């Protein structure tokens, strides 16, 4: 069901924790399933020098948070903004279809943190896409 990479990032998540006095903080959550992600950024010269996360959620949510932080750490803010949930899922060697929303939450939390950083610098927020959190955790019997 889960790839080795998902299991690795769940069992040994990278970049867990908080950053004191962060340059940007973003949170995303899905009330339907209870997954909540919070991302903290430290930015120098428009480069993400450090990134940490705290995630309350399933194995896929934690693995998605861990992989997303790895993918944007050391990148320029503009490059980090372009991270897609599809790229997160692909880097994890795939997620089960009912868990794809976890990678969407990771993208959304990073976008929220980047926009928090931009607004603190007096820059306008970037327009994100509409995030789709529709998913079902159950199969209805006929």
N, CA, C and O atoms as a GROMACS GRO file, in nm:
protein
  568
    1UNK      N    1   0.082  -0.120   0.000
    1UNK     CA    2   0.000   0.000   0.000
    1UNK      C    3   0.087   0.126   0.000
    1UNK      O    4   0.065   0.217  -0.080
    2UNK      N    5   0.185   0.132   0.090
    2UNK     CA    6   0.273   0.249   0.095
    2UNK      C    7   0.409   0.215   0.036
    2UNK      O    8   0.458   0.104   0.052
    3UNK      N    9   0.469   0.311  -0.034
    3UNK     CA   10   0.603   0.292  -0.088
    3UNK      C   11   0.705   0.294   0.025
    3UNK      O   12   0.676   0.339   0.136
    4UNK      N   13   0.825   0.244  -0.005
    4UNK     CA   14   0.934   0.248   0.093
    4UNK      C   15   0.965   0.392   0.133
    4UNK      O   16   0.997   0.419   0.249
    5UNK      N   17   0.956   0.485   0.037
    5UNK     CA   18   0.986   0.625   0.068
    5UNK      C   19   0.883   0.685   0.163
    5UNK      O   20   0.919   0.762   0.252
    6UNK      N   21   0.756   0.652   0.144
    6UNK     CA   22   0.652   0.701   0.236
    6UNK      C   23   0.682   0.648   0.376
    6UNK      O   24   0.678   0.724   0.473
    7UNK      N   25   0.710   0.520   0.386
    7UNK     CA   26   0.738   0.460   0.516
    7UNK      C   27   0.861   0.523   0.580
    7UNK      O   28   0.862   0.549   0.700
    8UNK      N   29   0.966   0.547   0.500
    8UNK     CA   30   1.088   0.608   0.552
    8UNK      C   31   1.062   0.748   0.606
    8UNK      O   32   1.106   0.783   0.716
    9UNK      N   33   0.988   0.830   0.528
    9UNK     CA   34   0.962   0.967   0.572
    9UNK      C   35   0.862   0.973   0.687
    9UNK      O   36   0.860   1.070   0.763
   10UNK      N   37   0.780   0.868   0.702
   10UNK     CA   38   0.690   0.861   0.817
   10UNK      C   39   0.767   0.818   0.941
   10UNK      O   40   0.751   0.878   1.048
   11UNK      N   41   0.851   0.716   0.928
   11UNK     CA   42   0.924   0.664   1.044
   11UNK      C   43   1.043   0.750   1.083
   11UNK      O   44   1.082   0.753   1.199
   12UNK      N   45   1.102   0.820   0.985
   12UNK     CA   46   1.219   0.906   1.010
   12UNK      C   47   1.196   1.042   0.944
   12UNK      O   48   1.270   1.081   0.853
   13UNK      N   49   1.094   1.116   0.989
   13UNK     CA   50   1.063   1.242   0.922
   13UNK      C   51   1.177   1.344   0.935
   13UNK      O   52   1.241   1.356   1.039
   14UNK      N   53   1.199   1.415   0.826
   14UNK     CA   54   1.301   1.520   0.822
   14UNK      C   55   1.238   1.654   0.860
   14UNK      O   56   1.121   1.678   0.833
   15UNK      N   57   1.316   1.740   0.923
   15UNK     CA   58   1.277   1.880   0.949
   15UNK      C   59   1.156   1.895   1.042
   15UNK      O   60   1.075   1.986   1.024
   16UNK      N   61   1.144   1.806   1.140
   16UNK     CA   62   1.034   1.817   1.236
   16UNK      C   63   1.068   1.923   1.340
   16UNK      O   64   1.182   1.935   1.383
   17UNK      N   65   0.966   2.000   1.380
   17UNK     CA   66   0.985   2.095   1.488
   17UNK      C   67   0.934   2.233   1.452
   17UNK      O   68   0.856   2.249   1.357
   18UNK      N   69   0.978   2.332   1.529
   18UNK     CA   70   0.940   2.471   1.504
   18UNK      C   71   1.065   2.554   1.490
   18UNK      O   72   1.173   2.513   1.532
   19UNK      N   73   1.051   2.672   1.432
   19UNK     CA   74   1.159   2.770   1.425
   19UNK      C   75   1.115   2.888   1.511
   19UNK      O   76   1.006   2.942   1.493
   20UNK      N   77   1.200   2.927   1.605
   20UNK     CA   78   1.167   3.044   1.688
   20UNK      C   79   1.177   3.169   1.602
   20UNK      O   80   1.268   3.183   1.521
   21UNK      N   81   1.082   3.260   1.621
   21UNK     CA   82   1.076   3.384   1.542
   21UNK      C   83   1.093   3.356   1.394
   21UNK      O   84   1.185   3.409   1.331
   22UNK      N   85   1.006   3.275   1.335
   22UNK     CA   86   1.019   3.240   1.193
   22UNK      C   87   0.990   3.360   1.103
   22UNK      O   88   0.922   3.455   1.142
   23UNK      N   89   1.044   3.352   0.982
   23UNK     CA   90   1.017   3.457   0.883
   23UNK      C   91   0.881   3.436   0.817
   23UNK      O   92   0.824   3.529   0.759
   24UNK      N   93   0.830   3.316   0.825
   24UNK     CA   94   0.698   3.286   0.770
   24UNK      C   95   0.643   3.161   0.835
   24UNK      O   96   0.716   3.066   0.864
   25UNK      N   97   0.511   3.161   0.856
   25UNK     CA   98   0.443   3.044   0.912
   25UNK      C   99   0.318   3.020   0.829
   25UNK      O  100   0.246   3.114   0.795
   26UNK      N  101   0.292   2.896   0.797
   26UNK     CA  102   0.171   2.863   0.722
   26UNK      C  103   0.108   2.738   0.777
   26UNK      O  104   0.176   2.644   0.819
   27UNK      N  105  -0.025   2.737   0.776
   27UNK     CA  106  -0.097   2.620   0.823
   27UNK      C  107  -0.203   2.581   0.722
   27UNK      O  108  -0.264   2.665   0.657
   28UNK      N  109  -0.222   2.452   0.710
   28UNK     CA  110  -0.329   2.400   0.626
   28UNK      C  111  -0.391   2.284   0.701
   28UNK      O  112  -0.323   2.209   0.771
   29UNK      N  113  -0.520   2.270   0.685
   29UNK     CA  114  -0.586   2.162   0.753
   29UNK      C  115  -0.707   2.116   0.676
   29UNK      O  116  -0.765   2.190   0.596
   30UNK      N  117  -0.744   1.992   0.701
   30UNK     CA  118  -0.862   1.936   0.638
   30UNK      C  119  -0.954   1.885   0.747
   30UNK      O  120  -0.930   1.781   0.807
   31UNK      N  121  -1.062   1.960   0.772
   31UNK     CA  122  -1.152   1.921   0.880
   31UNK      C  123  -1.219   1.786   0.860
   31UNK      O  124  -1.260   1.722   0.957
   32UNK      N  125  -1.229   1.741   0.735
   32UNK     CA  126  -1.293   1.611   0.709
   32UNK      C  127  -1.212   1.495   0.766
   32UNK      O  128  -1.269   1.399   0.818
   33UNK      N  129  -1.081   1.503   0.756
   33UNK     CA  130  -0.999   1.390   0.802
   33UNK      C  131  -0.914   1.423   0.923
   33UNK      O  132  -0.856   1.333   0.984
   34UNK      N  133  -0.907   1.551   0.959
   34UNK     CA  134  -0.834   1.589   1.080
   34UNK      C  135  -0.686   1.615   1.060
   34UNK      O  136  -0.617   1.646   1.157
   35UNK      N  137  -0.634   1.604   0.937
   35UNK     CA  138  -0.493   1.633   0.914
   35UNK      C  139  -0.468   1.783   0.924
   35UNK      O  140  -0.541   1.862   0.865
   36UNK      N  141  -0.365   1.821   1.000
   36UNK     CA  142  -0.327   1.962   1.013
   36UNK      C  143  -0.176   1.970   0.997
   36UNK      O  144  -0.102   1.896   1.061
   37UNK      N  145  -0.131   2.062   0.910
   37UNK     CA  146   0.012   2.083   0.889
   37UNK      C  147   0.046   2.227   0.918
   37UNK      O  148  -0.026   2.319   0.879
   38UNK      N  149   0.158   2.247   0.986
   38UNK     CA  150   0.208   2.380   1.012
   38UNK      C  151   0.354   2.383   0.965
   38UNK      O  152   0.433   2.297   1.002
   39UNK      N  153   0.387   2.483   0.884
   39UNK     CA  154   0.521   2.496   0.826
   39UNK      C  155   0.583   2.627   0.875
   39UNK      O  156   0.518   2.731   0.878
   40UNK      N  157   0.710   2.620   0.914
   40UNK     CA  158   0.786   2.736   0.960
   40UNK      C  159   0.904   2.759   0.866
   40UNK      O  160   0.974   2.665   0.830
   41UNK      N  161   0.925   2.884   0.827
   41UNK     CA  162   1.034   2.918   0.736
   41UNK      C  163   1.135   3.014   0.798
   41UNK      O  164   1.098   3.104   0.874
   42UNK      N  165   1.262   2.993   0.766
   42UNK     CA  166   1.369   3.089   0.792
   42UNK      C  167   1.423   3.124   0.655
   42UNK      O  168   1.471   3.036   0.582
   43UNK      N  169   1.416   3.252   0.619
   43UNK     CA  170   1.454   3.295   0.484
   43UNK      C  171   1.566   3.398   0.492
   43UNK      O  172   1.560   3.492   0.571
   44UNK      N  173   1.669   3.379   0.409
   44UNK     CA  174   1.778   3.476   0.396
   44UNK      C  175   1.803   3.499   0.248
   44UNK      O  176   1.819   3.404   0.171
   45UNK      N  177   1.807   3.625   0.209
   45UNK     CA  178   1.830   3.661   0.068
   45UNK      C  179   1.736   3.585  -0.025
   45UNK      O  180   1.777   3.536  -0.130
   46UNK      N  181   1.608   3.577   0.014
   46UNK     CA  182   1.504   3.510  -0.065
   46UNK      C  183   1.528   3.360  -0.085
   46UNK      O  184   1.471   3.300  -0.176
   47UNK      N  185   1.611   3.301   0.000
   47UNK     CA  186   1.636   3.157  -0.005
   47UNK      C  187   1.588   3.095   0.127
   47UNK      O  188   1.613   3.149   0.235
   48UNK      N  189   1.520   2.982   0.117
   48UNK     CA  190   1.474   2.912   0.237
   48UNK      C  191   1.594   2.842   0.299
   48UNK      O  192   1.636   2.736   0.253
   49UNK      N  193   1.647   2.902   0.404
   49UNK     CA  194   1.765   2.849   0.472
   49UNK      C  195   1.728   2.737   0.568
   49UNK      O  196   1.805   2.643   0.586
   50UNK      N  197   1.610   2.747   0.629
   50UNK     CA  198   1.565   2.642   0.718
   50UNK      C  199   1.413   2.631   0.708
   50UNK      O  200   1.344   2.730   0.683
   51UNK      N  201   1.363   2.512   0.727
   51UNK     CA  202   1.220   2.487   0.722
   51UNK      C  203   1.190   2.373   0.818
   51UNK      O  204   1.260   2.272   0.820
   52UNK      N  205   1.085   2.392   0.896
   52UNK     CA  206   1.044   2.289   0.991
   52UNK      C  207   0.893   2.269   0.977
   52UNK      O  208   0.822   2.356   0.925
   53UNK      N  209   0.846   2.154   1.024
   53UNK     CA  210   0.703   2.131   1.019
   53UNK      C  211   0.656   2.058   1.144
   53UNK      O  212   0.731   1.986   1.210
   54UNK      N  213   0.528   2.080   1.173
   54UNK     CA  214   0.457   2.003   1.274
   54UNK      C  215   0.329   1.957   1.206
   54UNK      O  216   0.252   2.038   1.156
   55UNK      N  217   0.307   1.827   1.205
   55UNK     CA  218   0.189   1.772   1.139
   55UNK      C  219   0.116   1.679   1.233
   55UNK      O  220   0.175   1.590   1.294
   56UNK      N  221  -0.012   1.700   1.242
   56UNK     CA  222  -0.101   1.608   1.312
   56UNK      C  223  -0.177   1.536   1.204
   56UNK      O  224  -0.259   1.596   1.134
   57UNK      N  225  -0.151   1.407   1.189
   57UNK     CA  226  -0.220   1.336   1.083
   57UNK      C  227  -0.168   1.196   1.063
   57UNK      O  228  -0.093   1.143   1.145
   58UNK      N  229  -0.210   1.138   0.954
   58UNK     CA  230  -0.177   1.000   0.920
   58UNK      C  231  -0.034   0.989   0.865
   58UNK      O  232   0.035   1.089   0.850
   59UNK      N  233   0.007   0.866   0.837
   59UNK     CA  234   0.141   0.841   0.783
   59UNK      C  235   0.166   0.920   0.655
   59UNK      O  236   0.275   0.974   0.636
   60UNK      N  237   0.066   0.927   0.568
   60UNK     CA  238   0.082   1.000   0.440
   60UNK      C  239   0.097   1.150   0.463
   60UNK      O  240   0.173   1.216   0.391
   61UNK      N  241   0.028   1.204   0.562
   61UNK     CA  242   0.037   1.347   0.592
   61UNK      C  243   0.177   1.381   0.644
   61UNK      O  244   0.236   1.481   0.605
   62UNK      N  245   0.228   1.297   0.734
   62UNK     CA  246   0.362   1.321   0.789
   62UNK      C  247   0.468   1.303   0.682
   62UNK      O  248   0.560   1.384   0.671
   63UNK      N  249   0.456   1.197   0.601
   63UNK     CA  250   0.553   1.174   0.494
   63UNK      C  251   0.549   1.287   0.391
   63UNK      O  252   0.654   1.329   0.342
   64UNK      N  253   0.429   1.336   0.358
   64UNK     CA  254   0.416   1.447   0.262
   64UNK      C  255   0.481   1.574   0.316
   64UNK      O  256   0.548   1.646   0.242
   65UNK      N  257   0.461   1.603   0.444
   65UNK     CA  258   0.522   1.720   0.507
   65UNK      C  259   0.674   1.709   0.502
   65UNK      O  260   0.744   1.804   0.465
   66UNK      N  261   0.725   1.592   0.540
   66UNK     CA  262   0.869   1.569   0.544
   66UNK      C  263   0.930   1.585   0.405
   66UNK      O  264   1.031   1.654   0.389
   67UNK      N  265   0.870   1.521   0.305
   67UNK     CA  266   0.924   1.528   0.169
   67UNK      C  267   0.914   1.670   0.113
   67UNK      O  268   1.007   1.717   0.049
   68UNK      N  269   0.803   1.738   0.137
   68UNK     CA  270   0.786   1.874   0.086
   68UNK      C  271   0.892   1.967   0.143
   68UNK      O  272   0.947   2.050   0.070
   69UNK      N  273   0.922   1.954   0.272
   69UNK     CA  274   1.025   2.041   0.332
   69UNK      C  275   1.161   2.011   0.270
   69UNK      O  276   1.240   2.102   0.247
   70UNK      N  277   1.188   1.883   0.244
   70UNK     CA  278   1.316   1.846   0.181
   70UNK      C  279   1.326   1.905   0.040
   70UNK      O  280   1.433   1.948  -0.002
   71UNK      N  281   1.215   1.906  -0.032
   71UNK     CA  282   1.216   1.954  -0.170
   71UNK      C  283   1.236   2.104  -0.181
   71UNK      O  284   1.288   2.151  -0.282
   72UNK      N  285   1.196   2.182  -0.081
   72UNK     CA  286   1.208   2.328  -0.092
   72UNK      C  287   1.324   2.387  -0.012
   72UNK      O  288   1.361   2.502  -0.033
   73UNK      N  289   1.380   2.311   0.080
   73UNK     CA  290   1.492   2.361   0.160
   73UNK      C  291   1.609   2.397   0.070
   73UNK      O  292   1.650   2.317  -0.014
   74UNK      N  293   1.662   2.518   0.088
   74UNK     CA  294   1.775   2.564   0.008
   74UNK      C  295   1.735   2.627  -0.125
   74UNK      O  296   1.822   2.673  -0.200
   75UNK      N  297   1.606   2.631  -0.153
   75UNK     CA  298   1.559   2.690  -0.280
   75UNK      C  299   1.515   2.835  -0.259
   75UNK      O  300   1.485   2.878  -0.148
   76UNK      N  301   1.512   2.907  -0.370
   76UNK     CA  302   1.459   3.044  -0.367
   76UNK      C  303   1.308   3.036  -0.343
   76UNK      O  304   1.243   2.938  -0.378
   77UNK      N  305   1.254   3.142  -0.284
   77UNK     CA  306   1.111   3.148  -0.254
   77UNK      C  307   1.027   3.121  -0.378
   77UNK      O  308   0.929   3.047  -0.371
   78UNK      N  309   1.064   3.181  -0.492
   78UNK     CA  310   0.987   3.163  -0.615
   78UNK      C  311   0.986   3.017  -0.660
   78UNK      O  312   0.885   2.966  -0.708
   79UNK      N  313   1.100   2.949  -0.643
   79UNK     CA  314   1.107   2.807  -0.680
   79UNK      C  315   1.020   2.724  -0.585
   79UNK      O  316   0.951   2.631  -0.627
   80UNK      N  317   1.026   2.758  -0.458
   80UNK     CA  318   0.947   2.684  -0.358
   80UNK      C  319   0.798   2.701  -0.385
   80UNK      O  320   0.720   2.608  -0.365
   81UNK      N  321   0.757   2.820  -0.431
   81UNK     CA  322   0.616   2.845  -0.461
   81UNK      C  323   0.566   2.750  -0.569
   81UNK      O  324   0.450   2.710  -0.569
   82UNK      N  325   0.656   2.713  -0.662
   82UNK     CA  326   0.617   2.628  -0.775
   82UNK      C  327   0.605   2.479  -0.739
   82UNK      O  328   0.565   2.398  -0.823
   83UNK      N  329   0.639   2.443  -0.615
   83UNK     CA  330   0.624   2.304  -0.573
   83UNK      C  331   0.478   2.263  -0.584
   83UNK      O  332   0.389   2.334  -0.536
   84UNK      N  333   0.453   2.149  -0.646
   84UNK     CA  334   0.316   2.101  -0.660
   84UNK      C  335   0.296   1.976  -0.574
   84UNK      O  336   0.390   1.906  -0.540
   85UNK      N  337   0.170   1.952  -0.542
   85UNK     CA  338   0.141   1.829  -0.467
   85UNK      C  339   0.180   1.706  -0.549
   85UNK      O  340   0.218   1.603  -0.493
   86UNK      N  341   0.170   1.716  -0.682
   86UNK     CA  342   0.208   1.603  -0.769
   86UNK      C  343   0.357   1.573  -0.754
   86UNK      O  344   0.397   1.456  -0.749
   87UNK      N  345   0.439   1.678  -0.746
   87UNK     CA  346   0.584   1.659  -0.728
   87UNK      C  347   0.614   1.593  -0.594
   87UNK      O  348   0.703   1.509  -0.585
   88UNK      N  349   0.540   1.632  -0.490
   88UNK     CA  350   0.558   1.572  -0.358
   88UNK      C  351   0.523   1.423  -0.364
   88UNK      O  352   0.600   1.339  -0.317
   89UNK      N  353   0.408   1.391  -0.423
   89UNK     CA  354   0.365   1.251  -0.434
   89UNK      C  355   0.463   1.169  -0.516
   89UNK      O  356   0.494   1.055  -0.481
   90UNK      N  357   0.511   1.227  -0.628
   90UNK     CA  358   0.606   1.155  -0.713
   90UNK      C  359   0.737   1.129  -0.640
   90UNK      O  360   0.796   1.022  -0.653
   91UNK      N  361   0.783   1.228  -0.561
   91UNK     CA  362   0.908   1.212  -0.485
   91UNK      C  363   0.894   1.102  -0.380
   91UNK      O  364   0.994   1.041  -0.339
   92UNK      N  365   0.771   1.077  -0.335
   92UNK     CA  366   0.745   0.970  -0.240
   92UNK      C  367   0.717   0.836  -0.309
   92UNK      O  368   0.679   0.739  -0.245
   93UNK      N  369   0.737   0.832  -0.441
   93UNK     CA  370   0.706   0.714  -0.523
   93UNK      C  371   0.558   0.679  -0.517
   93UNK      O  372   0.519   0.562  -0.521
   94UNK      N  373   0.476   0.783  -0.508
   94UNK     CA  374   0.331   0.766  -0.514
   94UNK      C  375   0.265   0.757  -0.378
   94UNK      O  376   0.324   0.715  -0.279
   95UNK      N  377   0.138   0.798  -0.377
   95UNK     CA  378   0.052   0.786  -0.260
   95UNK      C  379  -0.075   0.714  -0.303
   95UNK      O  380  -0.115   0.725  -0.419
   96UNK      N  381  -0.137   0.641  -0.213
   96UNK     CA  382  -0.266   0.580  -0.249
   96UNK      C  383  -0.366   0.691  -0.287
   96UNK      O  384  -0.361   0.799  -0.228
   97UNK      N  385  -0.455   0.666  -0.382
   97UNK     CA  386  -0.548   0.771  -0.426
   97UNK      C  387  -0.624   0.840  -0.312
   97UNK      O  388  -0.646   0.961  -0.318
   98UNK      N  389  -0.664   0.766  -0.210
   98UNK     CA  390  -0.739   0.830  -0.101
   98UNK      C  391  -0.650   0.915  -0.011
   98UNK      O  392  -0.698   0.983   0.079
   99UNK      N  393  -0.518   0.911  -0.035
   99UNK     CA  394  -0.424   0.989   0.045
   99UNK      C  395  -0.361   1.104  -0.033
   99UNK      O  396  -0.277   1.176   0.022
  100UNK      N  397  -0.398   1.123  -0.159
  100UNK     CA  398  -0.340   1.232  -0.238
  100UNK      C  399  -0.365   1.368  -0.176
  100UNK      O  400  -0.285   1.460  -0.193
  101UNK      N  401  -0.476   1.381  -0.102
  101UNK     CA  402  -0.505   1.510  -0.038
  101UNK      C  403  -0.396   1.550   0.060
  101UNK      O  404  -0.381   1.669   0.090
  102UNK      N  405  -0.320   1.454   0.112
  102UNK     CA  406  -0.212   1.486   0.205
  102UNK      C  407  -0.103   1.567   0.136
  102UNK      O  408  -0.046   1.659   0.195
  103UNK      N  409  -0.073   1.532   0.010
  103UNK     CA  410   0.027   1.608  -0.064
  103UNK      C  411  -0.027   1.747  -0.099
  103UNK      O  412   0.050   1.843  -0.108
  104UNK      N  413  -0.158   1.758  -0.118
  104UNK     CA  414  -0.221   1.888  -0.144
  104UNK      C  415  -0.206   1.977  -0.020
  104UNK      O  416  -0.176   2.096  -0.032
  105UNK      N  417  -0.226   1.920   0.098
  105UNK     CA  418  -0.210   1.997   0.222
  105UNK      C  419  -0.068   2.049   0.237
  105UNK      O  420  -0.047   2.162   0.280
  106UNK      N  421   0.031   1.967   0.200
  106UNK     CA  422   0.170   2.010   0.210
  106UNK      C  423   0.196   2.130   0.119
  106UNK      O  424   0.260   2.228   0.160
  107UNK      N  425   0.147   2.123  -0.003
  107UNK     CA  426   0.161   2.236  -0.096
  107UNK      C  427   0.092   2.360  -0.040
  107UNK      O  428   0.149   2.470  -0.043
  108UNK      N  429  -0.029   2.343   0.012
  108UNK     CA  430  -0.105   2.455   0.065
  108UNK      C  431  -0.036   2.519   0.186
  108UNK      O  432  -0.034   2.641   0.197
  109UNK      N  433   0.020   2.438   0.275
  109UNK     CA  434   0.088   2.491   0.393
  109UNK      C  435   0.213   2.568   0.355
  109UNK      O  436   0.243   2.672   0.414
  110UNK      N  437   0.287   2.518   0.255
  110UNK     CA  438   0.406   2.590   0.209
  110UNK      C  439   0.366   2.722   0.144
  110UNK      O  440   0.430   2.825   0.168
  111UNK      N  441   0.260   2.722   0.064
  111UNK     CA  442   0.210   2.847   0.005
  111UNK      C  443   0.170   2.946   0.113
  111UNK      O  444   0.199   3.065   0.102
  112UNK      N  445   0.103   2.899   0.217
  112UNK     CA  446   0.060   2.987   0.325
  112UNK      C  447   0.182   3.047   0.397
  112UNK      O  448   0.181   3.165   0.432
  113UNK      N  449   0.285   2.966   0.419
  113UNK     CA  450   0.406   3.016   0.486
  113UNK      C  451   0.479   3.118   0.399
  113UNK      O  452   0.527   3.220   0.450
  114UNK      N  453   0.485   3.092   0.269
  114UNK     CA  454   0.550   3.187   0.177
  114UNK      C  455   0.472   3.319   0.175
  114UNK      O  456   0.532   3.426   0.178
  115UNK      N  457   0.340   3.312   0.171
  115UNK     CA  458   0.261   3.435   0.170
  115UNK      C  459   0.272   3.510   0.302
  115UNK      O  460   0.271   3.633   0.303
  116UNK      N  461   0.284   3.439   0.414
  116UNK     CA  462   0.306   3.504   0.543
  116UNK      C  463   0.439   3.579   0.540
  116UNK      O  464   0.447   3.692   0.587
  117UNK      N  465   0.543   3.515   0.487
  117UNK     CA  466   0.674   3.577   0.472
  117UNK      C  467   0.664   3.703   0.384
  117UNK      O  468   0.718   3.808   0.418
  118UNK      N  469   0.596   3.690   0.270
  118UNK     CA  470   0.583   3.803   0.177
  118UNK      C  471   0.511   3.920   0.243
  118UNK      O  472   0.552   4.036   0.230
  119UNK      N  473   0.403   3.891   0.314
  119UNK     CA  474   0.326   3.999   0.377
  119UNK      C  475   0.407   4.067   0.487
  119UNK      O  476   0.396   4.188   0.505
  120UNK      N  477   0.488   3.992   0.560
  120UNK     CA  478   0.574   4.051   0.663
  120UNK      C  479   0.677   4.144   0.601
  120UNK      O  480   0.724   4.238   0.666
  121UNK      N  481   0.713   4.118   0.476
  121UNK     CA  482   0.808   4.204   0.404
  121UNK      C  483   0.738   4.317   0.328
  121UNK      O  484   0.803   4.396   0.259
  122UNK      N  485   0.607   4.325   0.342
  122UNK     CA  486   0.532   4.430   0.273
  122UNK      C  487   0.504   4.399   0.128
  122UNK      O  488   0.470   4.489   0.051
  123UNK      N  489   0.518   4.274   0.089
  123UNK     CA  490   0.490   4.232  -0.049
  123UNK      C  491   0.349   4.175  -0.056
  123UNK      O  492   0.299   4.122   0.043
  124UNK      N  493   0.286   4.184  -0.172
  124UNK     CA  494   0.151   4.126  -0.184
  124UNK      C  495   0.156   3.975  -0.182
  124UNK      O  496   0.254   3.913  -0.224
  125UNK      N  497   0.051   3.916  -0.132
  125UNK     CA  498   0.039   3.770  -0.132
  125UNK      C  499   0.027   3.721  -0.275
  125UNK      O  500  -0.034   3.787  -0.360
  126UNK      N  501   0.083   3.607  -0.301
  126UNK     CA  502   0.070   3.545  -0.433
  126UNK      C  503  -0.062   3.470  -0.439
  126UNK      O  504  -0.111   3.419  -0.338
  127UNK      N  505  -0.118   3.464  -0.558
  127UNK     CA  506  -0.245   3.394  -0.575
  127UNK      C  507  -0.219   3.245  -0.586
  127UNK      O  508  -0.148   3.199  -0.676
  128UNK      N  509  -0.275   3.171  -0.496
  128UNK     CA  510  -0.263   3.025  -0.501
  128UNK      C  511  -0.378   2.968  -0.583
  128UNK      O  512  -0.471   3.039  -0.620
  129UNK      N  513  -0.368   2.841  -0.609
  129UNK     CA  514  -0.477   2.777  -0.680
  129UNK      C  515  -0.584   2.738  -0.579
  129UNK      O  516  -0.564   2.747  -0.458
  130UNK      N  517  -0.695   2.695  -0.629
  130UNK     CA  518  -0.800   2.644  -0.541
  130UNK      C  519  -0.757   2.504  -0.496
  130UNK      O  520  -0.725   2.419  -0.579
  131UNK      N  521  -0.757   2.483  -0.367
  131UNK     CA  522  -0.716   2.352  -0.316
  131UNK      C  523  -0.837   2.263  -0.302
  131UNK      O  524  -0.939   2.302  -0.245
  132UNK      N  525  -0.825   2.144  -0.354
  132UNK     CA  526  -0.935   2.049  -0.351
  132UNK      C  527  -0.912   1.948  -0.239
  132UNK      O  528  -0.817   1.870  -0.243
  133UNK      N  529  -1.000   1.951  -0.140
  133UNK     CA  530  -0.986   1.859  -0.028
  133UNK      C  531  -1.093   1.751  -0.031
  133UNK      O  532  -1.118   1.685   0.070
  134UNK      N  533  -1.156   1.732  -0.146
  134UNK     CA  534  -1.260   1.630  -0.154
  134UNK      C  535  -1.198   1.491  -0.160
  134UNK      O  536  -1.117   1.461  -0.248
  135UNK      N  537  -1.237   1.410  -0.067
  135UNK     CA  538  -1.196   1.271  -0.068
  135UNK      C  539  -1.286   1.196   0.028
  135UNK      O  540  -1.348   1.255   0.117
  136UNK      N  541  -1.292   1.069   0.008
  136UNK     CA  542  -1.376   0.985   0.095
  136UNK      C  543  -1.288   0.879   0.157
  136UNK      O  544  -1.201   0.822   0.091
  137UNK      N  545  -1.311   0.853   0.285
  137UNK     CA  546  -1.236   0.749   0.354
  137UNK      C  547  -1.318   0.621   0.365
  137UNK      O  548  -1.275   0.525   0.428
  138UNK      N  549  -1.434   0.618   0.305
  138UNK     CA  550  -1.518   0.499   0.318
  138UNK      C  551  -1.573   0.459   0.182
  138UNK      O  552  -1.581   0.539   0.089
  139UNK      N  553  -1.611   0.337   0.174
  139UNK     CA  554  -1.674   0.287   0.053
  139UNK      C  555  -1.819   0.252   0.092
  139UNK      O  556  -1.844   0.176   0.186
  140UNK      N  557  -1.912   0.310   0.018
  140UNK     CA  558  -2.052   0.285   0.051
  140UNK      C  559  -2.097   0.157  -0.014
  140UNK      O  560  -2.070   0.131  -0.131
  141UNK      N  561  -2.165   0.077   0.065
  141UNK     CA  562  -2.219  -0.050   0.013
  141UNK      C  563  -2.353  -0.021  -0.057
  141UNK      O  564  -2.424   0.073  -0.022
  142UNK      N  565  -2.385  -0.102  -0.155
  142UNK     CA  566  -2.513  -0.085  -0.226
  142UNK      C  567  -2.628  -0.128  -0.137
  142UNK      O  568  -2.744  -0.122  -0.178
   0.00000   0.00000   0.00000
